[in-house]
């Protein structure tokens, strides 16, 4: 039986190539869940016999995957004892210049991101930075991109700071039997961070000066109108549905307050009867809504009780949310997608790139990055997780108390890092002990610990490792390494730079975890073919695949700041392309100084 081969690749290799490229295409151009797409890719490799069952399931048994899962619980302990909140409260201060503000912001964020989830850190800081920027009289858009960049650059400073570091170090340990130190990337990472902070300060003019999206919601009188029901109105006793008051021409009913001002309904059910003294709050085109004064015998309220900042405590309240990339709501309208009914929220207004859209809110075709002003029921916090795939809320109703638990959880985290850094225990062992300590000292409850584990990320992490194995097993890594050597020659620094450049480019469009897993075998093979120890090459790769600055889809943290900053896609390109090149040069320079290339024995 003849063996299939085309362009130097066998059938298994071509199945892998097509599967990986198809996976990237689906992730870029559809709204399917990333973990499902990764799982399907592994499934295809399994049923086509590219991988056997043991290989297809090998990602689940990776020590690095277990470390990521365990670290979620450690982070939960820090969050629920208020450690992060204390740091935010005490470190920002009131700097007098933009340069000092950038340093006050980026350095603490980078330090936190070295040990905690980048996404968690940025989500915590976003609202704080917006208020801080207002206090300093600086546009939030001048600080939110540096916030996101700092989290990425800080993450590479330790092995636990970002998933690619864990997956690359885990694959290296499988190959060589030697574990990397948790601080292996610290010196190169700190150098790149310093270069990055100075670059942001130098390129401050390239950072956009955008209006904060939610500032367009502060004057509710510009887009809402309040109507009163006179005591002699002939329609008293009829229902909202009978009178067609929910969706009149030009707007929608977002709230009904009965005359006692205690009963507040939102969304308003069709079977709710109208009573004298009721106050109806509408959002939309005010001129058209005012026609109801004649058609329904309503009168315009002489003062507004519906305000963005003064929402009634313990009742319905207003909250801002940002439409995430990949949201199922993109391309739909709130009037047709059923989201309001499903989650018990009412859309009041929509802002895009810092300007409120002058259109009936429920008829606006939604786009990624849109800022939505929602009226939410008191129990919204129980539904926030269900909405997180489509919307990002930054306000939190749960403010942890800072006390003895804050100190205990901090000490547990420090002990975990120290035990691993000094080689007393492997990272996984020290992380597991940290989890036990968090639970024993009640830094978080078992329920909070389980809720903190992000199973979607764990699935992507495990599947990425399997895809990296397929790339190596089918000979793709060896062929690509040979091709790079043919093009770049045998100069190890040139080869290192070329692969890191490719990794930096690819990670702008796919997850950095996947990029790390897929470039590991290529970098490892290239180093061995050149006759050098792969360790320095892999340290450079860790930094490269986490250096995604040029597109908002390059990192989840970019997506977190995209809406709040009122950014456009091009805003990231202007600063990010230069940052990619600057950090790449700094990366190659410092890695070769700290870890000189060593020939293989």
Legacy VTK file of the C-alpha trace (Angstrom):
# vtk DataFile Version 3.0
C-alpha trace
ASCII
DATASET POLYDATA
POINTS 601 float
0.000 0.000 0.000
1.439 3.348 -1.109
1.911 6.038 1.460
0.201 9.338 0.628
2.556 12.333 0.528
2.127 15.855 -0.821
4.628 18.716 -0.481
6.574 16.612 1.977
3.628 16.019 4.317
1.841 12.718 4.856
-1.907 12.207 5.169
-1.921 12.563 8.967
-0.015 15.831 8.671
-2.485 17.236 6.132
-5.445 16.219 8.298
-3.799 18.085 11.192
-3.043 21.164 9.068
-6.601 21.345 7.700
-8.070 20.790 11.172
-5.964 23.514 12.789
-6.629 26.062 10.035
-10.339 25.222 10.074
-10.369 25.702 13.830
-8.759 29.143 13.503
-11.246 30.120 10.797
-14.224 29.075 12.902
-12.878 30.983 15.919
-12.317 34.142 13.877
-15.536 34.246 11.876
-18.199 32.564 14.019
-19.611 32.979 17.511
-19.178 29.352 18.566
-17.730 28.747 22.012
-13.938 28.428 21.912
-13.829 25.367 24.166
-16.311 23.549 21.919
-14.271 24.389 18.797
-11.040 23.125 20.400
-12.768 19.946 21.595
-14.148 19.281 18.088
-10.650 19.714 16.612
-9.246 17.101 19.009
-12.222 14.847 18.209
-11.441 15.019 14.481
-7.820 14.035 15.093
-9.033 11.113 17.211
-11.613 9.687 14.767
-9.185 10.035 11.830
-6.561 8.064 13.819
-4.045 10.908 13.721
-3.976 10.473 17.503
-4.829 7.404 19.545
-7.118 7.564 22.569
-4.281 7.934 25.057
-2.766 10.823 23.081
-6.150 12.546 22.608
-6.732 12.452 26.364
-3.159 13.352 27.309
-4.010 17.038 27.715
-6.287 16.298 30.668
-3.465 14.572 32.533
-0.967 17.404 31.988
0.405 18.736 35.271
0.248 22.274 33.853
-3.520 21.907 33.275
-3.982 20.822 36.881
-1.904 23.810 38.045
-4.170 26.228 36.156
-7.273 24.675 37.724
-5.803 24.801 41.221
-4.665 28.415 40.791
-8.271 29.476 40.115
-9.061 28.475 43.686
-6.020 30.310 45.099
-7.167 33.455 43.256
-10.675 32.987 44.692
-9.189 33.068 48.195
-7.363 36.314 47.436
-10.479 37.887 45.904
-12.881 36.937 48.694
-10.552 38.222 51.415
-10.122 41.584 49.683
-6.389 41.395 48.883
-6.772 42.773 45.358
-9.204 45.461 46.489
-6.784 46.597 49.206
-3.953 46.865 46.690
-6.085 48.897 44.283
-7.245 51.239 47.051
-3.771 51.947 48.414
-1.462 52.029 45.405
-2.936 54.387 42.795
-2.800 57.676 44.729
-2.997 61.084 42.998
-0.014 61.513 40.647
0.505 64.987 39.207
1.593 64.044 35.663
0.601 61.521 32.998
4.028 59.856 33.224
3.619 59.260 36.951
0.040 58.081 36.442
1.132 55.469 33.884
3.844 54.167 36.191
1.497 54.147 39.214
-0.950 52.093 37.157
1.193 49.735 35.081
3.677 48.575 37.712
1.127 47.346 40.333
-1.006 45.763 37.591
2.029 43.956 36.192
3.046 42.776 39.682
-0.431 41.355 40.340
-0.608 39.751 36.895
2.657 37.918 37.589
0.778 35.686 40.029
-2.927 36.116 39.249
-5.190 35.800 36.218
-4.645 38.755 33.868
-8.371 38.883 33.120
-9.267 39.006 36.830
-6.808 41.834 37.485
-7.983 43.960 34.539
-11.674 43.396 35.309
-11.015 44.597 38.866
-9.127 47.708 37.745
-11.338 48.904 34.859
-13.961 50.787 36.852
-11.352 52.046 39.323
-9.236 53.433 36.460
-12.251 55.170 34.906
-13.030 56.973 38.170
-9.324 57.640 38.776
-8.944 59.131 35.274
-11.872 61.475 35.914
-10.240 62.605 39.156
-6.917 63.228 37.357
-8.674 64.963 34.429
-7.279 62.377 31.975
-9.350 60.593 29.338
-9.852 56.925 30.391
-8.785 55.869 26.888
-5.294 57.177 27.707
-5.014 54.724 30.612
-7.072 51.647 29.722
-4.777 50.426 26.896
-1.732 50.758 29.218
-3.754 48.825 31.841
-4.316 45.932 29.444
-0.730 45.982 28.153
0.642 45.949 31.714
-1.343 42.833 32.596
0.079 40.990 29.588
3.676 42.066 30.190
3.424 41.299 33.908
2.014 37.852 33.209
5.231 36.662 31.548
7.333 37.466 34.638
6.530 34.108 36.290
5.533 30.677 35.055
2.131 30.975 36.742
1.377 34.462 35.412
-0.007 33.367 32.061
-1.156 30.006 30.585
1.436 29.827 27.735
4.247 29.877 30.278
2.710 26.923 32.088
2.021 24.925 28.951
5.475 25.535 27.424
7.244 24.732 30.708
5.083 21.620 31.092
5.937 20.390 27.596
9.623 21.133 28.248
9.512 19.017 31.415
7.884 16.160 29.470
10.638 16.330 26.861
13.639 16.678 29.153
12.488 15.500 32.580
13.668 18.832 34.028
11.217 21.306 35.589
11.630 25.032 34.978
11.874 27.294 38.006
8.762 29.366 38.661
10.912 32.521 38.311
12.703 31.445 35.118
11.128 34.273 33.114
11.359 36.948 35.823
14.454 38.878 34.721
13.591 38.864 30.972
9.982 39.705 31.833
10.906 42.633 34.079
13.232 44.038 31.425
10.504 43.850 28.770
8.039 45.418 31.216
10.403 48.357 31.858
10.865 48.842 28.109
7.103 48.609 27.625
6.299 51.234 30.285
8.852 53.654 28.831
7.500 53.011 25.323
3.926 53.803 26.399
5.086 57.073 27.956
7.048 57.950 24.807
4.116 57.054 22.518
1.444 58.785 24.600
0.410 60.906 21.590
-0.547 57.739 19.710
-2.989 56.757 22.438
-6.502 57.926 21.481
-8.358 60.601 23.414
-11.841 59.072 23.443
-14.928 60.112 25.361
-15.985 57.577 27.996
-19.066 55.738 26.645
-21.059 55.777 29.880
-20.655 59.551 30.209
-23.285 59.805 27.472
-25.783 58.206 29.874
-25.397 60.724 32.703
-28.138 63.081 31.482
-31.073 60.682 31.310
-33.417 63.487 30.314
-31.792 63.504 26.881
-33.062 60.059 25.959
-35.895 59.245 28.380
-39.279 60.794 28.944
-41.527 60.322 31.973
-45.310 60.377 31.678
-47.881 60.626 34.484
-51.338 59.069 34.458
-53.891 61.707 35.609
-56.510 60.565 38.127
-59.267 61.276 35.569
-57.619 59.294 32.747
-60.330 57.219 30.975
-57.949 54.262 30.544
-57.454 53.610 34.286
-58.087 49.932 35.000
-57.038 48.769 31.549
-53.780 46.792 31.209
-50.528 47.941 29.647
-50.967 45.290 26.959
-54.495 46.393 26.065
-53.344 49.989 25.672
-50.193 48.924 23.730
-48.031 51.029 26.025
-45.013 48.699 26.102
-43.767 49.423 22.586
-45.315 52.596 21.184
-43.984 54.254 18.049
-40.543 55.718 18.727
-39.625 53.965 21.945
-40.237 51.363 24.627
-41.527 51.329 28.201
-38.601 50.590 30.510
-40.179 51.184 33.896
-43.545 51.701 35.596
-43.788 53.262 39.064
-47.120 53.111 40.841
-48.323 56.202 42.673
-46.802 55.101 45.989
-43.311 55.179 44.355
-42.517 51.900 46.095
-43.773 49.463 43.454
-41.343 49.627 40.530
-41.817 47.245 37.605
-39.186 46.550 34.944
-39.736 44.862 32.550
-43.409 45.832 32.688
-45.771 42.855 32.168
-48.568 43.234 29.619
-51.215 42.330 32.210
-50.251 45.153 34.622
-53.258 47.474 35.162
-52.883 51.238 34.836
-53.708 53.312 37.929
-54.065 57.027 38.588
-50.771 58.659 39.569
-48.647 56.015 37.825
-45.351 57.177 36.319
-44.302 55.623 32.988
-40.633 55.904 31.973
-39.910 55.587 28.232
-36.638 55.448 26.288
-36.299 56.346 22.610
-37.235 59.246 20.353
-38.660 61.826 22.730
-40.573 63.830 20.101
-42.513 60.766 18.973
-43.089 59.522 22.522
-44.647 62.824 23.556
-47.476 62.175 21.083
-48.874 59.765 23.715
-50.002 62.794 25.667
-52.797 63.130 23.128
-53.357 59.502 22.153
-53.459 58.072 25.710
-54.339 61.078 27.843
-50.969 61.161 29.619
-49.139 64.240 30.903
-45.425 65.013 30.812
-43.863 64.759 34.315
-42.573 68.086 35.619
-39.429 66.458 37.049
-37.433 63.270 36.441
-37.043 60.599 39.115
-35.173 58.202 36.789
-31.411 58.910 37.070
-28.208 57.071 36.136
-26.371 57.760 39.399
-29.311 57.870 41.839
-30.936 54.496 41.169
-32.995 53.320 44.159
-30.984 51.065 46.439
-32.437 47.607 46.916
-34.832 48.051 43.987
-34.272 48.094 40.254
-31.057 49.835 39.288
-29.093 50.980 36.248
-25.903 49.241 35.192
-23.588 49.531 32.224
-22.394 46.492 30.298
-20.134 46.080 27.290
-20.787 43.792 24.353
-17.920 41.285 24.155
-16.319 40.000 20.945
-17.985 36.733 20.013
-21.228 37.743 21.748
-24.364 36.107 20.377
-26.052 39.519 20.482
-23.821 40.967 17.740
-25.875 41.683 14.621
-29.196 41.389 16.481
-31.568 43.862 18.138
-32.890 43.670 21.676
-36.379 43.817 20.237
-35.945 40.468 18.475
-33.305 38.411 20.307
-35.312 37.710 23.497
-32.368 38.627 25.763
-34.371 41.047 27.925
-37.081 38.506 28.641
-34.580 35.727 29.321
-32.578 37.674 31.895
-35.087 40.156 33.304
-33.324 43.310 32.093
-34.513 46.279 30.046
-32.359 48.161 27.542
-32.486 51.914 28.185
-29.836 53.306 25.824
-26.898 52.296 23.598
-23.565 54.102 23.216
-21.018 53.439 20.476
-17.505 54.910 20.426
-18.397 57.436 23.097
-21.642 58.715 21.538
-25.193 57.688 22.362
-27.050 56.293 19.367
-30.036 58.525 18.548
-32.409 55.690 17.764
-34.981 53.578 19.552
-32.661 51.409 21.729
-34.449 48.125 21.076
-34.082 48.645 17.302
-30.309 49.269 17.339
-28.332 46.532 15.572
-25.690 45.733 18.184
-21.939 45.629 17.513
-18.937 44.390 19.503
-17.805 47.041 21.982
-21.201 48.727 22.271
-21.969 50.069 25.742
-25.456 49.227 26.966
-27.336 50.982 29.749
-29.604 48.375 31.328
-32.240 48.594 33.997
-31.814 45.462 36.064
-33.777 43.766 38.772
-32.239 43.460 42.226
-31.466 39.788 41.704
-29.310 40.467 38.595
-26.123 39.393 40.400
-27.385 35.801 40.382
-27.664 35.936 36.591
-24.431 37.765 35.777
-22.519 34.543 35.091
-25.223 33.413 32.655
-24.825 36.681 30.755
-21.010 36.748 30.804
-20.732 35.088 27.383
-22.445 38.101 25.819
-21.945 41.027 28.201
-19.234 42.187 30.574
-20.345 43.912 33.779
-17.696 45.640 35.869
-19.682 46.754 38.886
-19.706 44.340 41.799
-22.272 44.235 44.602
-19.997 41.998 46.670
-17.337 44.107 48.425
-15.209 41.847 50.638
-14.288 42.927 54.131
-10.590 43.592 54.618
-9.301 42.003 57.815
-7.312 39.053 59.176
-8.255 36.916 56.160
-6.537 39.432 53.891
-3.210 38.870 55.651
-3.659 35.085 55.839
-4.439 34.668 52.112
-1.479 36.916 51.206
0.877 34.801 53.302
-0.482 31.612 51.723
0.200 33.009 48.241
3.732 34.114 49.178
4.467 30.688 50.720
3.222 28.914 47.584
5.566 30.920 45.346
8.519 30.562 47.721
8.176 26.769 48.059
8.250 26.398 44.288
10.904 29.062 43.572
13.401 27.550 46.020
12.797 24.008 44.789
11.284 22.740 48.031
8.194 21.430 46.229
7.065 21.167 42.612
4.670 23.943 41.559
1.625 21.656 41.451
2.295 20.358 44.970
2.761 23.826 46.446
-0.394 25.068 44.662
-2.462 22.169 46.048
-1.187 22.919 49.566
-2.148 26.574 49.037
-5.704 25.499 48.133
-5.968 23.367 51.287
-4.731 26.319 53.353
-7.235 28.712 51.723
-10.078 26.350 52.611
-8.849 25.488 56.133
-8.423 29.165 57.077
-11.760 30.010 55.397
-10.342 32.455 52.895
-13.023 31.068 50.594
-15.753 28.458 50.947
-15.787 25.156 49.013
-18.717 26.534 46.974
-16.780 29.697 46.099
-13.749 27.577 45.212
-15.721 25.410 42.791
-17.431 28.423 41.202
-14.018 30.048 40.675
-12.755 27.258 38.401
-13.165 28.270 34.767
-13.792 24.961 33.032
-13.874 26.596 29.574
-10.282 27.789 29.953
-9.171 24.413 31.293
-10.698 22.684 28.262
-8.943 25.052 25.843
-5.695 24.575 27.756
-5.896 20.769 27.615
-6.908 20.700 23.935
-4.105 23.126 23.003
-1.548 20.713 24.445
-3.059 17.872 22.382
-2.925 19.934 19.179
0.728 20.706 19.896
1.352 16.961 20.263
-0.318 16.313 16.886
1.862 18.942 15.200
4.944 17.235 16.578
3.842 13.632 15.971
2.888 14.169 12.314
6.233 15.732 11.439
4.823 19.234 10.842
7.073 20.760 13.500
10.203 19.153 12.040
9.336 20.204 8.479
8.559 23.779 9.568
11.751 23.965 11.623
13.732 22.746 8.607
11.995 25.297 6.380
12.800 28.125 8.775
16.443 27.054 8.879
16.544 26.958 5.076
15.260 30.540 4.954
17.064 32.020 7.963
20.286 30.079 7.805
22.065 28.655 10.839
22.390 31.796 12.942
20.543 30.860 16.170
19.551 34.433 17.059
18.057 34.989 13.597
16.100 31.720 13.870
14.920 32.588 17.401
13.787 36.026 16.187
11.952 34.608 13.159
9.955 32.067 15.193
9.188 34.613 17.920
8.015 37.093 15.279
5.700 34.441 13.820
4.413 33.628 17.317
3.745 37.309 18.066
1.829 37.675 14.800
-0.255 34.517 15.235
-1.214 35.314 18.819
-2.955 38.493 17.608
-5.665 36.250 16.168
-5.758 33.095 18.311
-5.416 32.356 22.015
-1.867 32.707 23.343
-2.290 29.279 24.962
-2.865 27.674 21.557
0.000 29.656 20.033
2.362 28.496 22.784
1.393 24.845 22.367
1.732 24.944 18.589
5.025 26.825 18.404
6.692 24.807 21.184
7.545 21.802 18.985
8.682 24.082 16.149
11.011 26.094 18.392
12.268 22.962 20.160
13.030 21.183 16.866
14.752 24.270 15.440
16.997 24.632 18.504
17.990 20.971 18.409
18.691 21.062 14.671
20.967 24.049 15.267
22.705 22.071 18.012
21.722 24.326 20.928
20.007 23.759 24.268
16.310 24.687 23.662
15.808 26.383 27.071
16.677 29.998 26.021
14.657 29.608 22.815
11.589 28.575 24.842
11.946 31.467 27.304
11.907 33.847 24.326
8.864 32.016 22.923
6.976 32.425 26.217
7.355 36.192 26.051
6.609 36.331 22.314
3.271 34.497 22.383
2.055 36.737 25.215
3.056 39.919 23.379
-0.180 40.628 21.525
-0.697 44.385 21.446
-1.956 45.222 17.950
-5.568 43.987 17.881
-8.370 44.041 20.479
-9.007 40.340 19.815
-5.396 39.455 20.649
-6.099 39.145 24.369
-9.178 38.822 26.608
-7.918 41.833 28.570
-8.014 43.992 25.417
-11.646 43.004 24.990
-12.349 44.043 28.592
-11.110 47.607 27.995
-12.357 47.972 24.399
-15.910 48.995 25.325
-15.144 51.090 28.439
-12.457 53.022 26.568
-14.712 53.796 23.603
-11.945 52.453 21.356
-11.914 51.674 17.668
-10.118 48.665 16.176
-7.476 50.971 14.641
-6.577 52.458 18.050
-4.814 49.238 19.010
-3.021 49.046 15.662
-1.463 52.526 15.995
0.233 51.743 19.292
0.306 47.954 19.199
2.299 47.360 16.018
5.175 49.448 17.371
4.871 47.774 20.772
5.062 44.335 19.151
8.347 45.225 17.436
9.821 46.995 20.482
9.029 44.138 22.887
10.258 41.565 20.346
13.638 43.339 20.142
13.821 43.696 23.940
12.885 40.036 24.342
15.614 38.693 22.044
18.226 41.011 23.588
17.556 40.209 27.250
17.042 36.455 26.805
20.407 36.108 25.106
22.078 38.153 27.844
20.483 36.272 30.758
20.534 32.810 29.162
23.505 32.624 26.751
23.091 30.017 24.042
24.681 26.711 25.024
25.643 24.018 22.472
24.153 20.587 23.096
26.635 18.025 24.479
LINES 1 602
601 0 1 2 3 4 5 6 7 8 9 10 11 12 13 14 15 16 17 18 19 20 21 22 23 24 25 26 27 28 29 30 31 32 33 34 35 36 37 38 39 40 41 42 43 44 45 46 47 48 49 50 51 52 53 54 55 56 57 58 59 60 61 62 63 64 65 66 67 68 69 70 71 72 73 74 75 76 77 78 79 80 81 82 83 84 85 86 87 88 89 90 91 92 93 94 95 96 97 98 99 100 101 102 103 104 105 106 107 108 109 110 111 112 113 114 115 116 117 118 119 120 121 122 123 124 125 126 127 128 129 130 131 132 133 134 135 136 137 138 139 140 141 142 143 144 145 146 147 148 149 150 151 152 153 154 155 156 157 158 159 160 161 162 163 164 165 166 167 168 169 170 171 172 173 174 175 176 177 178 179 180 181 182 183 184 185 186 187 188 189 190 191 192 193 194 195 196 197 198 199 200 201 202 203 204 205 206 207 208 209 210 211 212 213 214 215 216 217 218 219 220 221 222 223 224 225 226 227 228 229 230 231 232 233 234 235 236 237 238 239 240 241 242 243 244 245 246 247 248 249 250 251 252 253 254 255 256 257 258 259 260 261 262 263 264 265 266 267 268 269 270 271 272 273 274 275 276 277 278 279 280 281 282 283 284 285 286 287 288 289 290 291 292 293 294 295 296 297 298 299 300 301 302 303 304 305 306 307 308 309 310 311 312 313 314 315 316 317 318 319 320 321 322 323 324 325 326 327 328 329 330 331 332 333 334 335 336 337 338 339 340 341 342 343 344 345 346 347 348 349 350 351 352 353 354 355 356 357 358 359 360 361 362 363 364 365 366 367 368 369 370 371 372 373 374 375 376 377 378 379 380 381 382 383 384 385 386 387 388 389 390 391 392 393 394 395 396 397 398 399 400 401 402 403 404 405 406 407 408 409 410 411 412 413 414 415 416 417 418 419 420 421 422 423 424 425 426 427 428 429 430 431 432 433 434 435 436 437 438 439 440 441 442 443 444 445 446 447 448 449 450 451 452 453 454 455 456 457 458 459 460 461 462 463 464 465 466 467 468 469 470 471 472 473 474 475 476 477 478 479 480 481 482 483 484 485 486 487 488 489 490 491 492 493 494 495 496 497 498 499 500 501 502 503 504 505 506 507 508 509 510 511 512 513 514 515 516 517 518 519 520 521 522 523 524 525 526 527 528 529 530 531 532 533 534 535 536 537 538 539 540 541 542 543 544 545 546 547 548 549 550 551 552 553 554 555 556 557 558 559 560 561 562 563 564 565 566 567 568 569 570 571 572 573 574 575 576 577 578 579 580 581 582 583 584 585 586 587 588 589 590 591 592 593 594 595 596 597 598 599 600
